[in-house]
Amino acid sequence: MTNAQRMPRRRRSGFTLIEMLVSVVVMTIVTAAAASFYQFQGRALKSASGRLESVQNLRYVENIIDRELRLAGGVPGQPLIVMAHPMAVVFNVNLVTRVAGDRSAVYYNPNADSLATESFDSSRALPLPVAGRVYPTQNYSDASGNRSGAETIAYYLLADPSSGRNDIYTLFRRVNDRDSTVVARDIQVPTDTVYFFRYWRTDATGTLSQIPNASLPIYWDNAAHITDSLRVVDMRINTWYHDPHENKDVIRGVQTSTKLLNAGLLTQATCGSAPLPASSVVAALQLDTTGTPASVHVTWNASPEETGGEKDVALYMIQRRATGSTGDWTTLSNLAANASATYSYDDRALSSGSWTWAIVAQDCSPSNSAQALSASVTIP
């Protein structure tokens, strides 16, 4: 036997079949666990992203509409609110100007579209979004004959059939007759109470009351110019997204109110001399069913310069002072002028003694009229 034949065989290094099978099983388990973890994290990330995007959508819609709507206004005779609809609001506002030094506008942009920086020309009139009535029917100019710089802005919602739901809408914005642009998608409007906007107006007594949806839409040309009495616009903003983590649709919402800061000032021509006072101030003690004093009902006739003369009365201050006192008058409240012939106020903060009430008309300077006084009223 040769030396080569007598040398022992060396075992080759490597894994046995069993070791390889164990390794494969362990790797499969680890990979499955990792995949499951990453899927969970991915769904959680998408869920968080959806929530964040939904909240951002809410705040963006709220801010952009509120920023423009609260500045609504125009030249005398130009409507502040053109249309109040549950799914649309159309208003005039001098938002952008191309004229350097135009202090009546909010923003100056020399490169802005000229057809979107002046009042809506009647020769280019279009149907209002959602409702369809044509606007404008005339052109608006200031006292000097210059074209009004207040453009017409419309925010409106249209159903989004691509969502697969009948309560999802897209919010659009349009300026005059220019192309509409998308503001936000995935806006949810409940089908049981179909509204995005709600409106509040002042009545002849200065009391705010909500306009029922059944009474909408209202337009600038309604009898008694009801749109001129609008003071507050509510927005119910709901956004919709699908949460993949929970595998369900999620609705997030916020409700907000916008005060129309220029409401009641549309008929102003100038803010010159102090306005003429109100007249015929009457204060009458009101008793409850037990004969206990409950309030003092104060009524007065409007200043002649609210709808005539300088047409610059913005509000009425209601004041009270003890009869015979030489001290300061206490201002109880302010009522916005709304072109009513008469106004009223109920003073419920009663104290025993003899009291006199005063009404002061204030213009947009602001300058105050002389006081118009009531007869003395004694409260037991």
C-alpha positions in Angstrom: 0.0 0.0 0.0 1.4 3.3 -1.0 1.8 6.3 1.4 -0.9 8.1 -0.5 -3.3 5.2 0.1 -2.5 5.2 3.8 -3.2 8.9 4.4 -6.7 9.5 6.0 -9.4 11.5 4.1 -10.0 15.1 5.3 -13.6 16.0 5.9 -14.8 19.0 3.8 -16.0 22.0 5.8 -19.7 23.2 5.3 -23.3 22.9 6.6 -25.3 19.9 7.0 -28.8 19.7 5.4 -30.4 20.0 8.8 -28.3 23.2 9.7 -29.4 24.7 6.4 -33.0 23.9 7.0 -32.9 25.5 10.4 -31.2 28.6 9.0 -33.9 29.0 6.3 -36.7 28.6 8.9 -35.1 31.2 11.2 -34.5 33.6 8.3 -38.1 33.2 7.2 -39.4 34.0 10.6 -37.2 37.1 11.0 -38.1 38.3 7.5 -41.8 37.8 8.1 -41.6 39.7 11.4 -39.7 42.5 9.8 -42.1 42.7 6.9 -45.0 42.8 9.3 -43.3 45.5 11.4 -42.7 47.6 8.3 -46.2 47.2 7.0 -47.5 48.2 10.4 -45.2 51.2 10.5 -46.2 52.1 6.9 -49.9 52.0 7.7 -49.3 54.0 10.9 -47.3 56.6 8.9 -50.1 56.8 6.3 -52.7 57.2 9.0 -50.7 60.0 10.7 -50.1 61.6 7.4 -53.8 61.5 6.5 -54.7 63.1 9.9 -52.2 65.8 9.5 -53.2 66.5 5.9 -56.9 66.6 7.0 -56.2 69.1 9.7 -54.1 71.3 7.4 -56.9 71.2 4.9 -59.3 72.4 7.5 -57.2 75.3 8.6 -56.3 76.3 5.1 -59.9 76.5 4.0 -60.9 78.3 7.2 -58.1 80.9 6.9 -58.4 81.7 3.2 -62.1 82.3 3.2 -62.1 84.2 6.5 -59.3 86.4 5.4 -61.1 87.6 2.3 -64.7 87.5 3.5 -64.2 89.7 6.5 -62.9 92.5 4.3 -66.0 92.4 2.0 -67.2 95.8 0.8 -67.2 98.2 -2.1 -68.3 101.6 -3.2 -71.7 103.0 -2.2 -74.4 101.0 -3.9 -72.2 98.0 -4.7 -73.5 95.0 -2.7 -71.3 93.6 0.0 -72.9 90.1 -0.3 -74.0 89.2 -3.8 -75.4 85.8 -3.0 -75.8 83.8 0.2 -76.3 80.1 -0.5 -75.8 77.0 1.7 -73.1 75.8 -0.7 -71.7 79.1 -2.0 -71.0 82.6 -1.0 -70.4 85.5 -3.5 -69.2 88.9 -2.3 -67.4 92.0 -3.4 -64.0 93.0 -2.0 -61.2 95.3 -3.0 -58.5 92.7 -2.5 -55.9 93.3 -5.2 -54.9 96.4 -7.1 -52.6 97.2 -10.0 -52.5 100.9 -9.1 -49.6 102.0 -6.9 -50.7 103.9 -3.9 -54.2 102.6 -3.9 -54.8 102.4 -0.2 -58.3 101.0 -0.5 -57.0 97.7 -1.7 -55.4 95.0 0.5 -52.6 93.9 -1.9 -50.6 95.7 -4.6 -49.5 93.6 -7.6 -48.6 95.5 -10.8 -48.7 92.2 -12.7 -52.1 91.1 -11.6 -54.8 90.2 -14.2 -56.5 93.5 -14.9 -59.9 91.7 -15.3 -59.5 90.4 -11.7 -58.6 93.6 -9.9 -61.7 95.8 -10.8 -65.4 95.5 -10.3 -67.1 92.8 -12.4 -68.0 94.4 -15.8 -71.7 93.9 -16.7 -70.7 93.2 -20.3 -68.9 90.0 -19.1 -71.6 88.9 -16.7 -71.9 85.2 -15.8 -74.3 83.0 -13.9 -73.5 82.8 -10.3 -72.0 79.4 -9.2 -74.5 76.8 -8.0 -77.5 79.0 -8.2 -77.3 80.3 -11.8 -78.6 83.9 -11.5 -76.7 86.3 -13.8 -74.4 88.9 -12.1 -73.7 91.8 -12.4 -76.6 93.7 -14.1 -74.8 97.1 -13.8 -71.4 98.6 -13.4 -70.3 100.2 -10.1 -68.4 103.5 -9.8 -67.5 105.8 -6.9 -68.7 109.4 -6.4 -66.0 110.7 -8.8 -67.1 108.3 -11.6 -64.1 106.0 -11.2 -64.6 102.3 -11.6 -65.0 100.5 -8.3 -61.9 98.5 -7.4 -63.9 95.8 -5.5 -63.8 92.6 -7.5 -66.4 89.8 -7.1 -65.2 86.6 -5.4 -67.1 83.4 -5.3 -66.4 80.4 -3.1 -68.5 77.4 -4.0 -68.7 73.6 -3.6 -69.4 71.0 -6.3 -69.9 67.2 -5.7 -66.9 65.0 -6.4 -68.1 61.8 -8.0 -64.6 60.3 -8.1 -64.7 59.8 -4.3 -67.4 57.1 -4.6 -69.5 58.9 -2.0 -72.4 61.3 -2.3 -71.3 63.6 0.4 -67.8 64.6 -0.8 -67.2 67.9 -2.5 -64.5 70.1 -4.0 -64.2 73.7 -3.0 -63.6 76.3 -5.8 -62.8 80.0 -5.9 -63.6 82.3 -8.8 -62.8 86.0 -9.3 -65.2 87.9 -11.7 -65.3 85.9 -14.9 -61.9 84.4 -14.6 -61.3 80.6 -14.5 -62.2 78.9 -11.3 -59.4 77.4 -9.2 -59.5 74.5 -6.8 -59.1 75.5 -3.1 -59.5 72.1 -1.5 -60.7 68.6 -2.2 -62.3 66.0 0.0 -64.7 68.4 1.7 -67.5 66.4 3.4 -71.0 67.9 3.7 -73.5 65.8 5.7 -76.4 64.7 3.5 -79.0 65.2 6.3 -78.3 68.9 6.6 -76.7 70.0 3.3 -74.9 73.2 4.0 -71.4 74.5 4.2 -72.3 78.2 4.9 -74.9 79.6 7.3 -75.8 83.3 7.6 -76.9 85.6 10.4 -78.6 89.0 9.9 -79.7 91.9 12.1 -83.4 92.7 12.3 -85.0 96.1 12.9 -84.2 95.8 16.6 -80.5 95.1 16.0 -80.9 91.5 17.1 -78.8 88.8 15.3 -80.9 85.9 14.0 -79.9 83.0 11.8 -81.5 82.8 8.3 -83.0 79.3 7.9 -81.5 77.2 5.1 -85.0 76.9 3.6 -85.0 80.7 3.0 -81.7 80.5 1.0 -80.4 81.5 -1.4 -80.8 85.2 -1.2 -79.5 87.7 -3.6 -78.4 91.3 -3.8 -81.6 92.3 -5.5 -84.0 90.8 -3.0 -86.8 93.0 -1.7 -85.6 95.2 1.2 -82.0 94.4 0.3 -81.8 91.6 2.8 -78.2 90.8 1.9 -77.2 94.2 3.3 -78.4 93.1 6.7 -76.0 90.1 6.8 -73.5 90.4 9.6 -72.0 87.0 10.2 -71.2 84.0 8.0 -70.7 80.6 9.6 -68.6 77.8 8.0 -68.9 74.1 8.8 -65.7 72.6 7.4 -65.4 68.8 7.4 -62.6 67.0 5.6 -62.7 63.3 4.7 -59.8 60.8 4.4 -59.5 57.0 4.5 -57.4 55.7 7.4 -55.5 52.6 6.1 -54.4 51.7 9.6 -58.0 51.3 10.9 -59.4 50.6 7.4 -62.2 53.1 7.8 -63.3 56.6 6.6 -62.5 59.4 9.0 -64.3 62.8 9.1 -62.6 65.7 10.9 -64.4 69.0 11.2 -64.3 72.6 12.6 -66.9 75.3 12.8 -66.0 78.9 12.5 -67.7 82.3 12.1 -66.6 85.3 10.1 -67.9 88.8 11.0 -68.5 91.1 8.1 -66.5 94.1 9.3 -67.8 96.5 6.7 -71.5 95.6 7.0 -73.6 98.6 7.7 -71.1 101.0 6.0 -72.1 100.4 2.4 -74.2 103.6 2.1 -71.5 105.8 3.4 -70.5 108.7 1.1 -68.1 110.7 3.3 -67.0 110.9 6.9 -67.1 114.7 7.2 -68.7 116.6 10.0 -70.2 114.9 13.1 -73.6 113.3 12.3 -77.0 114.7 13.3 -78.4 113.0 16.4 -81.1 110.4 16.6 -84.5 111.6 17.8 -87.6 110.5 19.8 -85.8 108.5 22.4 -88.3 106.7 24.6 -87.4 104.5 27.7 -90.2 102.4 29.1 -90.0 100.1 32.2 -91.0 96.5 31.5 -92.3 94.3 34.3 -92.4 90.5 34.4 -95.4 88.4 35.3 -94.9 89.0 39.0 -94.7 92.7 38.6 -91.0 92.9 39.1 -88.9 95.2 36.9 -87.4 93.1 34.2 -85.9 95.6 31.7 -86.1 99.1 30.2 -87.1 99.1 26.6 -85.3 101.9 24.7 -86.5 103.0 21.2 -85.4 105.8 19.0 -85.6 107.2 15.4 -82.5 106.9 13.2 -80.2 109.9 12.6 -81.3 111.8 9.4 -77.7 111.3 8.1 -77.9 107.5 8.2 -79.6 107.2 4.8 -79.5 110.9 3.8 -77.1 113.8 4.0 -73.5 112.5 4.3 -74.9 108.9 4.8 -72.0 108.2 7.2 -73.7 106.8 10.4 -72.0 103.6 11.3 -73.5 102.8 14.7 -75.5 103.9 17.6 -74.2 104.0 21.2 -76.7 103.4 24.0 -75.7 105.1 27.2 -77.2 105.5 30.7 -76.7 107.8 33.7 -78.4 108.5 37.0 -80.8 111.4 36.5 -79.3 114.6 37.8 -75.8 113.2 37.9 -72.9 115.1 36.4 -70.7 112.1 36.2 -69.7 110.1 33.2 -72.2 108.3 31.1 -72.0 104.5 31.0 -72.1 103.0 27.5 -74.3 99.9 27.5 -73.9 98.7 24.0 -73.4 99.6 20.3 -75.8 98.8 17.5 -74.7 98.7 13.9 -76.6 101.0 11.6 -78.6 99.0 9.1 -80.8 101.6 7.3 -83.7 101.0 9.7 -86.1 103.9 10.4 -86.3 103.0 14.1 -84.1 101.0 16.6 -84.6 99.5 20.0 -82.5 98.1 22.9 -83.5 96.3 26.1 -81.5 97.3 29.1 -81.7 94.4 31.6 -78.9 95.5 34.0 -81.3 97.4 36.2 -80.6 99.2 39.5 -83.0 101.0 41.7 -83.2 104.8 41.3 -84.0 107.4 38.6 -82.2 107.0 35.3 -81.9 108.6 31.9 -80.9 107.0 28.6 -79.0 108.6 25.8 -78.5 107.7 22.1 -75.3 108.8 20.3 -74.9 108.4 16.5 -71.3 107.7 15.4 -69.9 108.0 11.9 -66.9 106.2 10.4 -64.3 108.9 11.5 -65.4 108.2 14.2 -67.2 111.4 15.2 -70.1 111.5 17.6 -73.4 113.3 17.4 -75.0 115.2 20.2 -76.9 113.0 22.7 -80.5 112.4 22.2 -82.1 111.9 25.7 -85.0 110.0 27.0 -87.3 111.1 29.8 -86.3 110.0 33.3 -87.4 106.5 34.4 -87.7 105.5 38.0 -86.9 101.9 38.9 -88.2 100.8 42.3 
